[in-house]
Amino acid sequence: MGTLAAENVVPRLRGRFGRPYLYAETCPSTQRLLGPEQVEGAVAVAEEQTEGRGRLGRTWVSPPGVNILCSILLEPDVETARLPELTVVAGEACAEAIGRVTGLEPRIKLPNDVLLGDRKVAGILAEARDGRVVLGVGVNVNVEPAELAQDIAERATSLLGELGEPVDRADLLVTLLESLEQHYDRWLAE
């Protein structure tokens, strides 16, 4: 299935998100790869995060090379009070992308989870600072159910666990970025 390195993803991009595309095999957090020099639509992706986190300071643990761990930089020209809505926008885009690629029917659990049945398959973390929003997205793609952390195993799942076969992570990431761009543009136009 391959890595999420630029040569496996960038040629397949269908929009402006993912340009530039920053890739690391391992890093503390993809959010930290998006510095002040980056522009809207920049995407940072890692095969492994050593300090990945979710909402309320929870950790997001993932075995290397099996999931999607990415951050997307947005610079929406909207009132600050609207920025929290981006978590829902990203959740809807993530659910749509999973559905398009797998045929599964995910649903959103507000504020930031994407579920299959009653189990979490993806999470969104939005952090705003100085008019910029970094959306952290984690999707359990090809992690074996037995490899899910013990403390979350009964509340979490993966696409592999649901389908019984691996999913092309690059295809899912490209579809996610396309879907997010479309949902984001509609949200901006509201």
Backbone bond lengths (Angstrom), bond angles and torsions (degrees), N, CA, C in turn:
res aa  C-N    CA-C-N  psi(-1)  N-CA   C-N-CA  omega(-1)  CA-C   N-CA-C  phi
1 M - - - 1.449 - - 1.530 111.93 -
2 G 1.310 118.59 -25.65 1.449 120.95 174.10 1.520 114.38 85.28
3 T 1.328 113.43 173.59 1.454 121.21 -179.00 1.530 109.93 -89.99
4 L 1.315 114.76 178.43 1.462 120.79 174.29 1.526 110.94 -99.39
5 A 1.335 116.51 24.94 1.465 121.73 177.31 1.530 109.39 -60.70
6 A 1.324 115.75 156.23 1.465 121.98 -174.61 1.526 113.03 -51.97
7 E 1.319 118.01 -41.57 1.473 119.74 -176.89 1.526 112.71 -65.50
8 N 1.330 117.61 -20.73 1.464 121.58 178.56 1.530 112.78 -91.72
9 V 1.334 117.07 -13.05 1.466 120.57 -173.92 1.525 112.52 -118.32
10 V 1.323 117.68 -51.92 1.471 121.73 -171.22 1.532 113.20 -55.41
11 P 1.347 119.87 -43.16 1.470 118.08 179.28 1.528 113.51 -62.48
12 R 1.314 117.63 -18.31 1.464 121.89 -177.62 1.528 113.48 -96.34
13 L 1.328 118.19 -6.29 1.467 121.24 -177.60 1.525 110.53 -61.01
14 R 1.345 114.94 142.40 1.465 120.31 -176.18 1.526 113.16 -118.32
15 G 1.319 117.68 15.12 1.462 120.82 -178.45 1.512 110.11 -159.03
16 R 1.332 115.55 -161.16 1.463 119.45 -177.75 1.531 112.33 -87.72
17 F 1.336 118.57 -21.47 1.461 119.81 179.21 1.533 109.42 -71.18
18 G 1.321 114.80 136.20 1.461 120.70 -177.30 1.516 111.65 102.78
19 R 1.323 115.92 8.47 1.468 120.96 178.30 1.520 107.39 -127.95
20 P 1.315 119.31 104.22 1.455 127.17 4.24 1.539 112.87 -79.53
21 Y 1.331 114.27 162.21 1.458 123.19 -179.60 1.521 107.25 -116.34
22 L 1.325 116.23 115.98 1.464 121.02 -179.45 1.520 108.15 -107.95
23 Y 1.325 116.35 131.40 1.465 121.20 -175.39 1.527 109.98 -128.89
24 A 1.323 115.18 138.50 1.461 121.19 174.36 1.522 108.04 -138.25
25 E 1.311 116.52 138.70 1.467 118.32 174.45 1.516 109.63 -64.24
26 T 1.327 115.64 -43.77 1.462 119.60 177.89 1.527 108.83 -144.69
27 C 1.319 115.92 145.20 1.464 121.35 177.69 1.528 107.26 -159.55
28 P 1.330 117.15 163.46 1.466 118.41 176.19 1.527 111.48 -60.91
29 S 1.345 116.88 -49.44 1.462 121.99 -179.28 1.526 108.22 -156.98
30 T 1.322 117.32 137.55 1.465 120.03 178.88 1.518 111.09 -62.27
31 Q 1.338 117.77 -28.57 1.466 120.05 178.92 1.526 111.24 -58.29
32 R 1.325 116.49 -34.35 1.472 120.23 -177.30 1.532 112.55 -73.13
33 L 1.325 117.34 -14.43 1.468 119.93 178.32 1.527 111.87 -79.07
34 L 1.337 116.57 -14.38 1.469 121.39 -177.28 1.524 109.94 -98.19
35 G 1.317 116.02 85.01 1.458 121.71 -178.24 1.513 112.50 -81.86
36 P 1.343 116.57 -179.65 1.462 121.49 -176.74 1.523 113.81 -63.44
37 E 1.321 117.49 -19.83 1.464 120.54 -179.75 1.528 112.78 -77.67
38 Q 1.333 117.37 -12.65 1.463 120.97 -178.04 1.528 110.67 -80.68
39 V 1.324 115.31 155.84 1.461 122.22 -177.49 1.519 110.49 -114.43
40 E 1.345 115.34 167.33 1.459 119.95 179.82 1.524 110.91 -53.88
41 G 1.335 114.64 136.86 1.456 120.75 -179.60 1.513 113.17 95.86
42 A 1.331 117.30 -11.02 1.470 119.92 176.58 1.524 108.49 -62.89
43 V 1.315 115.28 140.10 1.468 121.70 -179.16 1.521 108.95 -127.81
44 A 1.320 115.98 133.84 1.461 122.28 175.41 1.521 107.96 -115.50
45 V 1.332 115.79 131.58 1.464 121.91 -176.52 1.518 108.98 -131.95
46 A 1.320 116.27 141.44 1.467 121.07 176.27 1.519 109.61 -135.15
47 E 1.307 115.49 149.95 1.466 120.99 173.42 1.529 110.13 -77.20
48 E 1.345 115.28 -27.01 1.466 120.38 -179.01 1.527 109.08 -149.83
49 Q 1.339 115.79 137.17 1.463 121.89 172.69 1.525 107.74 -114.94
50 T 1.317 115.83 133.72 1.461 119.01 179.87 1.520 112.19 -90.27
51 E 1.357 116.64 -16.41 1.465 120.74 179.74 1.524 110.99 -133.86
52 G 1.334 117.19 37.18 1.461 121.07 179.49 1.518 109.96 -62.68
53 R 1.347 115.14 143.95 1.454 117.46 180.00 1.506 111.06 -141.21
54 G 1.323 113.36 158.57 1.446 121.80 177.57 1.517 109.87 -116.03
55 R 1.302 114.89 -161.96 1.461 120.91 -179.09 1.519 111.13 -65.79
56 L 1.311 116.02 151.66 1.470 123.56 177.39 1.529 112.67 59.31
57 G 1.337 115.92 29.43 1.453 120.44 176.51 1.516 115.29 74.87
58 R 1.341 117.38 8.21 1.459 119.77 178.81 1.524 109.95 -68.78
59 T 1.331 116.18 152.93 1.462 118.84 177.33 1.525 109.78 -85.46
60 W 1.333 115.69 152.00 1.472 121.92 174.98 1.520 104.92 -119.41
61 V 1.321 116.17 106.19 1.459 122.05 -176.26 1.526 108.75 -101.38
62 S 1.330 116.04 135.78 1.450 121.04 -179.71 1.512 109.88 -145.47
63 P 1.342 117.92 132.25 1.459 118.62 171.82 1.531 108.90 -62.55
64 P 1.327 119.14 150.24 1.463 120.23 -177.38 1.534 113.00 -68.94
65 G 1.341 114.48 143.65 1.459 121.10 168.74 1.510 117.39 76.91
66 V 1.346 118.84 13.69 1.470 118.88 -177.12 1.528 113.99 -123.35
67 N 1.328 117.85 -16.64 1.456 121.18 -174.73 1.525 111.17 -120.87
68 I 1.324 116.06 178.39 1.461 121.19 171.20 1.515 107.19 -103.89
69 L 1.325 115.72 122.10 1.458 123.73 176.96 1.518 105.58 -128.10
70 C 1.327 116.96 106.61 1.458 118.36 -175.40 1.517 111.66 -145.58
71 S 1.323 114.40 161.87 1.456 122.82 173.85 1.514 108.61 -132.30
72 I 1.331 115.79 140.44 1.455 122.68 -178.68 1.521 108.30 -123.50
73 L 1.335 116.38 131.04 1.457 121.64 -179.47 1.528 110.51 -92.96
74 L 1.328 115.79 126.84 1.464 122.10 177.28 1.523 109.14 -123.86
75 E 1.331 116.03 147.43 1.463 121.85 177.27 1.527 108.48 -131.15
76 P 1.336 117.10 66.82 1.463 119.96 -175.48 1.523 112.38 -71.45
77 D 1.327 115.31 135.04 1.463 120.90 177.01 1.525 108.00 -90.78
78 V 1.335 115.21 74.23 1.465 121.71 -179.13 1.531 108.50 -137.36
79 E 1.319 115.42 168.77 1.460 119.96 176.15 1.530 109.53 -64.81
80 T 1.311 116.36 142.90 1.461 122.17 -178.74 1.523 111.85 -53.57
81 A 1.326 117.31 -35.28 1.463 121.28 -177.80 1.534 112.17 -62.17
82 R 1.331 118.04 -20.97 1.471 120.76 -179.60 1.532 113.00 -85.88
83 L 1.314 118.08 -15.14 1.471 120.26 -172.84 1.532 114.18 -57.58
84 P 1.341 119.98 -37.87 1.468 118.44 178.67 1.533 113.57 -59.32
85 E 1.325 117.92 -22.08 1.462 121.43 178.59 1.525 111.89 -62.59
86 L 1.333 116.54 -22.30 1.466 119.59 -177.61 1.525 113.09 -64.03
87 T 1.322 117.20 -26.43 1.465 119.79 176.60 1.527 109.74 -62.19
88 V 1.326 116.68 -43.21 1.469 121.15 179.52 1.533 110.06 -69.58
89 V 1.328 116.93 -41.69 1.470 121.06 177.74 1.529 109.71 -56.78
90 A 1.322 116.27 -46.31 1.469 120.61 -179.70 1.526 111.38 -67.35
91 G 1.316 117.58 -38.46 1.462 120.88 177.62 1.520 111.76 -61.89
92 E 1.338 115.91 -43.91 1.464 119.90 178.53 1.528 110.98 -63.32
93 A 1.335 116.70 -41.51 1.463 120.84 179.11 1.524 110.87 -64.91
94 C 1.319 116.58 -40.52 1.464 121.40 179.43 1.528 110.45 -64.43
95 A 1.320 116.56 -46.57 1.468 120.60 178.76 1.523 110.52 -60.86
96 E 1.331 116.58 -43.21 1.465 120.23 179.22 1.531 110.99 -61.49
97 A 1.329 117.16 -44.72 1.467 121.04 -179.19 1.527 111.17 -62.95
98 I 1.330 117.26 -43.66 1.466 120.58 177.91 1.524 109.82 -60.16
99 G 1.326 116.87 -44.49 1.458 121.07 179.23 1.516 112.31 -61.44
100 R 1.336 116.35 -44.50 1.468 120.26 -178.67 1.519 112.10 -63.99
101 V 1.337 117.34 -40.23 1.466 120.75 -175.14 1.528 111.80 -80.96
102 T 1.334 117.52 -34.99 1.474 119.99 -171.31 1.526 114.80 -109.21
103 G 1.326 117.42 -20.61 1.461 120.17 -173.55 1.525 112.96 82.61
104 L 1.330 116.96 -3.67 1.460 120.87 176.55 1.530 109.27 -73.87
105 E 1.325 116.74 166.71 1.464 121.08 -177.84 1.524 110.69 -121.21
106 P 1.335 116.46 80.19 1.466 119.10 179.01 1.518 111.16 -72.50
107 R 1.332 114.87 160.83 1.454 120.31 175.56 1.523 108.48 -134.77
108 I 1.325 114.91 161.64 1.459 121.62 -178.66 1.526 109.39 -93.09
109 K 1.317 115.84 135.89 1.466 121.66 168.55 1.522 105.47 -115.13
110 L 1.332 114.57 109.31 1.462 118.94 -176.89 1.519 111.05 -62.36
111 P 1.329 118.94 143.78 1.450 124.37 7.41 1.522 115.19 -93.34
112 N 1.347 119.60 -17.70 1.464 116.34 -166.12 1.527 116.21 -145.44
113 D 1.318 118.70 18.42 1.459 120.07 -178.22 1.521 111.60 -111.24
114 V 1.320 115.94 148.62 1.457 122.83 171.06 1.523 106.07 -115.03
115 L 1.334 115.96 125.43 1.461 121.53 -174.00 1.524 111.90 -115.06
116 L 1.310 114.49 150.86 1.460 123.17 165.16 1.519 104.47 -118.37
117 G 1.326 116.44 115.37 1.459 119.48 -169.43 1.519 107.43 65.69
118 D 1.316 116.31 -125.89 1.464 120.66 177.90 1.518 112.13 -107.32
119 R 1.346 116.57 15.32 1.468 119.03 -174.37 1.524 111.14 -117.32
120 K 1.309 114.80 139.20 1.469 122.01 -176.42 1.524 110.84 -73.53
121 V 1.333 115.14 129.64 1.464 121.03 176.24 1.532 110.90 -114.09
122 A 1.337 116.71 -20.35 1.465 120.11 -179.29 1.517 110.21 -152.75
123 G 1.334 114.84 155.60 1.456 120.99 177.40 1.515 110.44 -139.42
124 I 1.317 115.22 151.70 1.457 122.86 -178.46 1.529 107.93 -122.02
125 L 1.322 116.74 138.00 1.460 121.33 174.02 1.527 107.34 -132.50
126 A 1.327 116.82 115.11 1.467 121.51 178.97 1.519 109.04 -105.65
127 E 1.329 115.65 130.49 1.456 120.93 176.75 1.524 108.64 -127.74
128 A 1.335 115.13 124.83 1.462 121.12 -177.89 1.525 110.14 -108.00
129 R 1.353 114.07 139.54 1.456 120.03 176.53 1.524 108.60 -159.50
130 D 1.296 117.10 128.18 1.467 122.50 175.22 1.526 112.99 55.32
131 G 1.340 117.35 43.42 1.455 120.75 177.52 1.511 114.92 77.16
132 R 1.310 116.06 3.15 1.467 121.27 179.12 1.521 108.78 -114.42
133 V 1.312 115.95 145.96 1.464 121.37 176.99 1.517 107.59 -125.23
134 V 1.314 115.58 129.95 1.455 120.28 172.96 1.525 107.04 -108.34
135 L 1.326 114.86 119.47 1.461 121.57 177.59 1.520 108.43 -95.14
136 G 1.314 116.91 115.41 1.456 120.92 172.97 1.521 108.14 -92.92
137 V 1.323 116.61 129.14 1.460 121.54 -179.13 1.521 108.66 -126.85
138 G 1.330 115.54 127.77 1.459 121.39 174.70 1.515 109.25 -123.20
139 V 1.337 116.66 126.71 1.461 121.33 178.98 1.521 108.43 -124.95
140 N 1.329 116.63 125.93 1.462 120.91 174.09 1.527 107.88 -77.69
141 V 1.310 116.22 104.86 1.462 120.61 -173.55 1.522 110.58 -101.06
142 N 1.325 116.76 -74.45 1.462 120.48 -173.73 1.525 113.49 -112.55
143 V 1.315 116.43 25.95 1.465 119.53 175.74 1.529 107.93 -78.52
144 E 1.323 115.16 132.25 1.465 120.53 177.21 1.528 108.55 -66.11
145 P 1.333 117.35 138.37 1.475 119.29 179.68 1.527 113.08 -51.06
146 A 1.326 117.67 -36.44 1.468 120.99 -179.55 1.526 112.07 -68.60
147 E 1.345 117.71 -17.33 1.462 121.21 -179.07 1.527 112.83 -92.20
148 L 1.327 117.93 -5.02 1.460 119.72 175.19 1.517 108.63 -66.26
149 A 1.321 116.47 141.82 1.463 120.79 -178.60 1.530 110.28 -53.84
150 Q 1.318 116.52 137.61 1.473 122.32 -176.17 1.524 112.78 -52.49
151 D 1.347 116.81 -40.75 1.462 119.35 -174.86 1.526 113.38 -71.91
152 I 1.342 118.02 -12.70 1.467 120.02 179.64 1.518 113.19 -120.38
153 A 1.320 117.67 -2.94 1.465 121.21 -171.51 1.525 113.58 -54.47
154 E 1.330 118.59 -36.58 1.472 118.44 -179.02 1.522 112.35 -81.62
155 R 1.353 118.09 -11.81 1.466 121.40 -179.95 1.529 112.55 -107.49
156 A 1.331 117.79 -4.94 1.463 121.32 -174.90 1.521 110.84 -125.05
157 T 1.323 115.21 160.18 1.455 121.76 176.47 1.521 108.18 -147.83
158 S 1.314 116.27 179.08 1.463 121.73 175.63 1.520 108.18 -136.19
159 L 1.319 115.93 163.01 1.464 119.94 177.71 1.527 109.70 -63.37
160 L 1.330 117.25 -39.55 1.463 121.28 175.83 1.524 110.69 -59.21
161 G 1.317 116.49 -44.74 1.463 120.90 -179.96 1.522 112.27 -62.85
162 E 1.332 117.13 -35.10 1.465 121.27 -179.21 1.523 112.43 -79.91
163 L 1.333 116.94 -37.86 1.465 121.22 -174.60 1.527 113.50 -92.40
164 G 1.338 116.14 -25.63 1.462 119.66 -175.66 1.518 113.41 79.46
165 E 1.332 116.95 8.01 1.475 121.28 177.21 1.522 108.87 -149.66
166 P 1.341 116.87 154.16 1.463 119.38 -178.11 1.523 112.37 -69.21
167 V 1.329 114.31 155.79 1.460 123.13 178.47 1.528 107.93 -113.26
168 D 1.314 116.95 141.68 1.465 122.45 177.03 1.531 108.24 -69.40
169 R 1.329 116.26 106.50 1.467 120.46 -175.69 1.524 112.05 -64.01
170 A 1.334 117.54 -38.03 1.467 119.75 -179.90 1.524 110.14 -63.81
171 D 1.337 117.16 -41.42 1.463 120.85 178.28 1.521 110.29 -62.40
172 L 1.324 116.89 -43.88 1.465 120.58 179.54 1.526 110.63 -64.93
173 L 1.330 118.18 -42.01 1.468 120.70 -179.64 1.528 110.42 -64.21
174 V 1.318 117.98 -45.05 1.466 121.45 178.76 1.526 110.41 -60.66
175 T 1.323 116.70 -43.00 1.465 121.35 178.89 1.522 110.85 -66.18
176 L 1.324 117.17 -39.61 1.467 121.91 176.79 1.525 110.92 -60.68
177 L 1.326 117.53 -46.37 1.465 120.46 -178.53 1.527 111.02 -65.99
178 E 1.321 117.24 -38.84 1.461 121.14 177.10 1.533 110.54 -64.13
179 S 1.308 116.76 -46.94 1.458 121.73 -179.68 1.529 110.73 -63.75
180 L 1.330 116.79 -42.89 1.460 120.41 179.50 1.524 110.62 -62.25
181 E 1.315 117.33 -42.72 1.460 120.67 179.62 1.534 110.66 -60.04
182 Q 1.323 116.67 -43.28 1.464 120.76 179.89 1.527 111.60 -66.08
183 H 1.323 117.16 -46.09 1.470 120.80 179.12 1.533 110.78 -64.02
184 Y 1.324 116.52 -40.99 1.472 122.18 179.88 1.530 110.56 -63.22
185 D 1.319 117.13 -45.92 1.468 120.74 -179.46 1.529 110.87 -62.28
186 R 1.346 117.35 -40.15 1.469 120.48 176.97 1.518 110.96 -64.65
187 W 1.329 116.19 -42.01 1.467 121.17 179.26 1.533 110.29 -62.16
188 L 1.336 117.75 -43.20 1.457 121.07 178.94 1.521 111.60 -61.87
189 A 1.339 116.29 -34.33 1.460 121.11 -176.45 1.527 112.62 -76.77
190 E 1.351 117.42 -14.66 1.473 120.27 -177.99 1.513 111.86 -67.20
